[in-house]
């Protein structure tokens, strides 16, 4: 009886850990993307250490509001776009205090889209490379 209980506990534990692995891997990938994003923005905007210390809390607040607007307006794209426009207007003045010029503020507001395009392109290239490698293995 004890062996049966221990066996079921062991099976349950292994199943639980195996189910958690993809989630941990995904969280690690998100963290890696966030690190790359910080590096991209820092380089793209030429942020000094002092600017970065002020910029990131402000930018994180901005992106949080955009995410909330997306959730609140899932069914109405125009309402979402209007909300995002209002959020951008709100943060533009605050970002200008940190980044000084309109050019840098505009770069900051567009950098997220540009960064995601870079990530998307990289993922597509990696998928194509994996497909070519699989095709070569099956063709040999």
N, C-alpha and C positions, 0 to 999 in steps of 0.2 A: 504494500500500500504506500509506504513512504517513497519507494523508488518511483512509483507512478506519479505521485504528487511532484517529486523533484523533477521528473522528466517533463511534465506539463509546464512547470515553472520555467525550466530551461528553454523549452520550445517557445513559450510566450516571450521570454526575455530576448531571445535571438530574433524573433519576429518583430518585436518592438524596435530593437536597435536597427535592424535592416530597414524598417519603414522610416526611421529617422534620418538615415544616411543621405537620401536625395535632398531632404530639406536642409541639412547642414551644408551640403555641397552647394546648393542654390544660395544660401546665405553667404557663403564664402565668395561666390561669384559676384554677388551684389556688393559686397565690401570691396572687392577688387575693382569693380566698375566705379565705385565712389572714390577710391584712391586715384584712379586714372582721371576721373572728372575733376577732382581738385587740382591735379597737375595740369590738366588741359586748360582750365580756367586761369590758373596762376600764370601760365606761360602766355596764353592768348591775351590776357588783360594786362600783362606785365605788372602783376600785383607785388607791391613791397610787403614786407612782413607786417608792418603797421596797418596797411590797407587790408591785407588778408584777415587780420584779427577782427577788423570791423565789418568787412564784407561778408564773411561766411555766416555769421549769425543772422544778418539781414537777409542774405540770399536764401538761407534755409527757411526763414519765416515766409518769404515770398513764395517759395516752392510749396510750402505747406498750405498756403492759402489757395494756390492754383489747384492742388490736389483736392482740397475740400470743395472748390467750385466745380471740379470735374464730377465728384461724387454727387453733389447737390443738383447738378443739371445733366444727368445721364441721358435723359429723354429729350432735351431741348438744346440742340447745338448752338443756336443763336444766343440763348440765355447764357450758355457757357462762355462763348466768345466775348459777349458783353461783360461778363463778370471778370474774365481774364484781362480785358482792356482796362477796366476800372482798377484792377489790382496793379497792373503795370504802371498806370498813371500815379497811383498812390506811392509806389516804391521808387519811381523815377527820381523824384526830388531827394529821397533819402539816399539812394545810390549815388546821386550826383555829389552829395556832401562827402562821400568817401572817395569816389573815382574822379571827381573834379570836372571832367569834360563830358559833354553830351556824347561825343564819339565813343568813349569808353563805356558809358552807361548803355548806349545802344548795343555795343558789342556784348556786354554782360547779359542783356535781355535776349539776345539772339544766340548766345554761346551754347545754351542747353540744346537747342535744336541742332546746331552744328555738331556738337559733341555726339549726340545720338545718331546723327548721320554717319559720323566716323565709326562709331561702334557697330552700327548696322552693316556698313560696308566691310568692316573687318570680319564680322561673323559670316557674311555671305562668301567672302574669299576663303575662309576656313572650311566652310561647308563644301565648297567646290573642290578644294584641295583633298578633303577626306573622300569625296565621291570619286575623284580621279584615282586616288590610292586604292579604293575598293575595286574600281573597275580594272585597274592594273593587276590586282591580286586574282580576280576571277578570270581575267583574260589570259593569264599565264598558263 
